[in-house]
Amino acid sequence: MTSSSKRKEESHLLNGGVKQSTWSKAFCSTAVWEEKDEFLDVIYWLRQIIAVILGVIWGVAPLKGFLGIAIFCIINAGVLYVYFSSFQQIDEEEYGGTWELTKEGFMTSFALFLVVWIIFYTALHFD
């Protein structure tokens, strides 16, 4: 029996056969992801939440230019990498490798970050 199927069986028994919601699995380090798309959706939406939070912070603290974009990219990619490799401890190869998980939803979160950053910066720092 492989370790992932063993984990699935143990998780199912611990829950009493009850299926966990996606978001409760997202914040549980021992979660078992039976569907690949479910975990990819969590990665996608966590990235969008990070984009909104960082966009607001960057707009309030008048951060400008390439430095703001570079810091966003590093934080966004870094937080999600730590999430799926250390917290969830998933097998990256099941999802196409580390790079596939790292870039999942990145461009949409980047666009969202830019919109939120511009709106907050413009609203608070007009001259």
Secondary structure, DSSP 8 states (H G I E B T S, - for coil): --HHHHHHHHHHHHTTT----HHHHHT-TT---SSHHHHHHHHHHHHHHHHHHHHHHHHHTT--HHHHHHHHHHHHHHHHHHIIIIIS---GGGGT-HHHHHHTTHHHHHHHHHHHHHHHHHHHS--
